[in-house]
Each structure stands twice: as structure tokens, then as C-alpha cells.
Amino acid sequence: MSHQPNSKFMMLLFSLLMLAGCNLGTAPETTVVPTPNIPTIEFLSPPNNSQVFDGFNLLLDIVARDEAEGVTRIEFYVDGELVNEATPIDATSVPVFRAEMNWVAQREGLHVLTAIAYRADGTQSDEALLNIQVVLRD
């Protein structure tokens, strides 16, 4: 009796190896999920790291943008506390919203001012940060 491999078995084994090899090196399909655009916001003035005297009425110039959905509100914080907010006067949502807000500088030391823009659906911008050093008068 001869121990030669069965030709049908060899053909089946060869076919299975060929089929298995067809998928080697083929990367799975990936779907790119776009990062949603969010509103942007920035302090136009005063410059970051400005020094002001205690009691000084500081005028802040802030601009928010969202060309696709529009901006409905800007919130202004000092050291994490909400101080003021602004909304567009003649519309519920605008692509570019510029607001001037006042803050009376108080308490000597470094203060972090923060602005956040919002869309109507509640989507918020990243925070814009501004450092202000309040100093005492001589």
C-alpha cells in the first residue's frame, strides 16, 4: 500500500490556502467621520497679559464666528464666574457677532477672563482666554 497523498485532499488544501491568502494585506474599509465645525471666539482687545489698576473700567472687544450655523450668544466669565452675556440685537443668529463688554477690575492679582460663543442648538466654542493683572495704585 502506497502512502502518497490523496490528490483530492491536496487540491482542497491548496484551494483553502489560496482563498485564505486573498485577504492577506487587504486593509478593512475605514469611514472618515468629519470633525464637526464649532463656533470660534477671540478677544480682540485688550492684549493678553495686560496690567490695569484696581477699579479701572476695562473695555473688552470680543468677536465670535460661525459661518455655517451662526452665533446666538456670547458668555463672559472672570475667574470662572459668569459676569455678562450678549446676544445679537436684530437677529436670533448671526455668522459674525462682535460684542463689547465692560469689566471693572477688582482684587489685586492675576485674573483669567474667558469668553464662550454658542449656537442656537447649544454647541459651544472652545474657550478664549485672556490674562489680566490687576495692580494697586501707588
C-alpha positions as a Markdown table, in Angstrom:
| # | Residue | x | y | z |
|---|---|---|---|---|
| 1 | Met | 0.0 | 0.0 | 0.0 |
| 2 | Ser | 1.4 | 3.4 | -1.1 |
| 3 | His | 1.3 | 6.4 | 1.2 |
| 4 | Gln | 1.0 | 9.0 | -1.5 |
| 5 | Pro | -1.2 | 12.0 | -0.6 |
| 6 | Asn | -4.7 | 11.8 | -1.9 |
| 7 | Ser | -5.0 | 14.2 | -4.9 |
| 8 | Lys | -8.5 | 15.4 | -3.9 |
| 9 | Phe | -7.2 | 16.3 | -0.4 |
| 10 | Met | -4.2 | 18.1 | -1.9 |
| 11 | Met | -6.5 | 20.1 | -4.2 |
| 12 | Leu | -8.8 | 21.0 | -1.4 |
| 13 | Leu | -5.9 | 22.1 | 0.8 |
| 14 | Phe | -4.4 | 24.2 | -2.0 |
| 15 | Ser | -7.7 | 25.9 | -2.7 |
| 16 | Leu | -8.2 | 26.8 | 1.0 |
| 17 | Leu | -4.7 | 28.2 | 1.2 |
| 18 | Met | -5.3 | 30.3 | -1.9 |
| 19 | Leu | -8.6 | 31.6 | -0.6 |
| 20 | Ala | -7.0 | 32.5 | 2.8 |
| 21 | Gly | -4.2 | 34.3 | 1.0 |
| 22 | Cys | -6.6 | 36.5 | -0.9 |
| 23 | Asn | -7.4 | 38.6 | 2.2 |
| 24 | Leu | -3.9 | 39.0 | 3.4 |
| 25 | Gly | -2.7 | 42.6 | 3.1 |
| 26 | Thr | -6.1 | 43.9 | 2.4 |
| 27 | Ala | -7.0 | 46.7 | 4.9 |
| 28 | Pro | -10.5 | 46.9 | 6.1 |
| 29 | Glu | -12.5 | 49.8 | 4.8 |
| 30 | Thr | -12.5 | 52.8 | 7.1 |
| 31 | Thr | -15.0 | 55.6 | 7.2 |
| 32 | Val | -13.7 | 59.0 | 8.0 |
| 33 | Val | -16.0 | 60.9 | 10.3 |
| 34 | Pro | -15.5 | 64.6 | 9.9 |
| 35 | Thr | -14.9 | 66.7 | 13.0 |
| 36 | Pro | -17.9 | 69.0 | 13.4 |
| 37 | Asn | -17.2 | 72.6 | 13.0 |
| 38 | Ile | -17.8 | 74.6 | 16.1 |
| 39 | Pro | -18.1 | 78.3 | 16.7 |
| 40 | Thr | -14.8 | 80.3 | 17.2 |
| 41 | Ile | -14.3 | 83.2 | 19.6 |
| 42 | Glu | -11.4 | 85.5 | 20.4 |
| 43 | Phe | -10.6 | 88.6 | 22.4 |
| 44 | Leu | -9.6 | 91.5 | 20.1 |
| 45 | Ser | -8.6 | 93.7 | 22.9 |
| 46 | Pro | -7.1 | 94.3 | 25.4 |
| 47 | Pro | -3.9 | 92.4 | 24.7 |
| 48 | Asn | -3.2 | 89.3 | 26.7 |
| 49 | Asn | -1.2 | 89.8 | 29.9 |
| 50 | Ser | -2.2 | 93.5 | 30.2 |
| 51 | Gln | -1.9 | 95.3 | 33.5 |
| 52 | Val | -4.7 | 97.5 | 34.8 |
| 53 | Phe | -5.3 | 99.4 | 38.0 |
| 54 | Asp | -7.7 | 98.2 | 40.6 |
| 55 | Gly | -11.1 | 99.9 | 39.9 |
| 56 | Phe | -10.3 | 100.5 | 36.2 |
| 57 | Asn | -13.2 | 100.1 | 33.8 |
| 58 | Leu | -11.8 | 97.7 | 31.2 |
| 59 | Leu | -13.5 | 97.6 | 27.8 |
| 60 | Leu | -13.3 | 94.1 | 26.2 |
| 61 | Asp | -13.8 | 93.7 | 22.5 |
| 62 | Ile | -14.9 | 90.1 | 21.6 |
| 63 | Val | -15.7 | 88.5 | 18.3 |
| 64 | Ala | -17.4 | 85.2 | 17.6 |
| 65 | Arg | -17.8 | 83.4 | 14.3 |
| 66 | Asp | -19.8 | 80.6 | 12.9 |
| 67 | Glu | -20.4 | 81.0 | 9.2 |
| 68 | Ala | -22.5 | 77.8 | 8.9 |
| 69 | Glu | -24.9 | 77.9 | 11.8 |
| 70 | Gly | -24.5 | 81.4 | 13.3 |
| 71 | Val | -23.8 | 82.6 | 16.8 |
| 72 | Thr | -26.7 | 83.3 | 19.2 |
| 73 | Arg | -24.8 | 84.2 | 22.4 |
| 74 | Ile | -21.5 | 85.1 | 24.0 |
| 75 | Glu | -20.8 | 84.5 | 27.6 |
| 76 | Phe | -18.1 | 86.3 | 29.5 |
| 77 | Tyr | -16.5 | 84.9 | 32.7 |
| 78 | Val | -14.0 | 86.2 | 35.2 |
| 79 | Asp | -12.2 | 83.6 | 37.2 |
| 80 | Gly | -14.8 | 81.1 | 36.3 |
| 81 | Glu | -17.8 | 83.2 | 37.3 |
| 82 | Leu | -20.3 | 84.4 | 34.7 |
| 83 | Val | -20.2 | 88.2 | 34.6 |
| 84 | Asn | -22.1 | 89.1 | 31.5 |
| 85 | Glu | -23.6 | 87.8 | 28.3 |
| 86 | Ala | -24.6 | 89.3 | 25.0 |
| 87 | Thr | -27.0 | 88.3 | 22.2 |
| 88 | Pro | -27.4 | 89.8 | 18.7 |
| 89 | Ile | -29.9 | 92.7 | 18.7 |
| 90 | Asp | -31.7 | 92.3 | 15.4 |
| 91 | Ala | -31.4 | 88.6 | 14.8 |
| 92 | Thr | -31.5 | 85.3 | 16.7 |
| 93 | Ser | -28.3 | 84.1 | 15.0 |
| 94 | Val | -25.6 | 85.8 | 13.0 |
| 95 | Pro | -22.5 | 84.5 | 11.3 |
| 96 | Val | -20.2 | 87.0 | 12.9 |
| 97 | Phe | -21.1 | 88.6 | 16.3 |
| 98 | Arg | -18.9 | 91.3 | 17.8 |
| 99 | Ala | -19.6 | 92.4 | 21.4 |
| 100 | Glu | -18.1 | 95.0 | 23.7 |
| 101 | Met | -18.3 | 94.2 | 27.4 |
| 102 | Asn | -17.1 | 96.1 | 30.4 |
| 103 | Trp | -15.4 | 94.7 | 33.5 |
| 104 | Val | -14.4 | 96.8 | 36.5 |
| 105 | Ala | -11.0 | 95.4 | 37.5 |
| 106 | Gln | -11.2 | 94.2 | 41.1 |
| 107 | Arg | -8.9 | 92.4 | 43.6 |
| 108 | Glu | -5.2 | 92.7 | 43.0 |
| 109 | Gly | -3.6 | 89.8 | 41.2 |
| 110 | Leu | -3.9 | 87.7 | 38.1 |
| 111 | His | -7.4 | 87.2 | 36.7 |
| 112 | Val | -8.4 | 84.8 | 33.9 |
| 113 | Leu | -11.1 | 86.2 | 31.6 |
| 114 | Thr | -13.0 | 83.7 | 29.5 |
| 115 | Ala | -15.4 | 84.0 | 26.6 |
| 116 | Ile | -17.5 | 81.3 | 25.0 |
| 117 | Ala | -19.7 | 81.5 | 21.9 |
| 118 | Tyr | -22.9 | 79.5 | 21.4 |
| 119 | Arg | -25.1 | 78.3 | 18.5 |
| 120 | Ala | -28.9 | 78.1 | 18.8 |
| 121 | Asp | -28.6 | 74.3 | 19.3 |
| 122 | Gly | -26.2 | 74.8 | 22.3 |
| 123 | Thr | -23.0 | 73.9 | 20.5 |
| 124 | Gln | -20.3 | 75.9 | 22.2 |
| 125 | Ser | -16.9 | 77.2 | 21.0 |
| 126 | Asp | -13.6 | 76.4 | 22.7 |
| 127 | Glu | -12.9 | 78.9 | 25.4 |
| 128 | Ala | -11.0 | 82.1 | 24.6 |
| 129 | Leu | -8.7 | 83.1 | 27.5 |
| 130 | Leu | -7.3 | 86.4 | 28.5 |
| 131 | Asn | -5.0 | 87.0 | 31.4 |
| 132 | Ile | -5.3 | 90.4 | 33.1 |
| 133 | Gln | -3.0 | 91.5 | 36.0 |
| 134 | Val | -4.8 | 93.9 | 38.4 |
| 135 | Val | -2.3 | 96.1 | 40.3 |
| 136 | Leu | -2.9 | 98.6 | 43.1 |
| 137 | Arg | -2.3 | 102.4 | 42.6 |
| 138 | Asp | 0.6 | 103.9 | 44.4 |
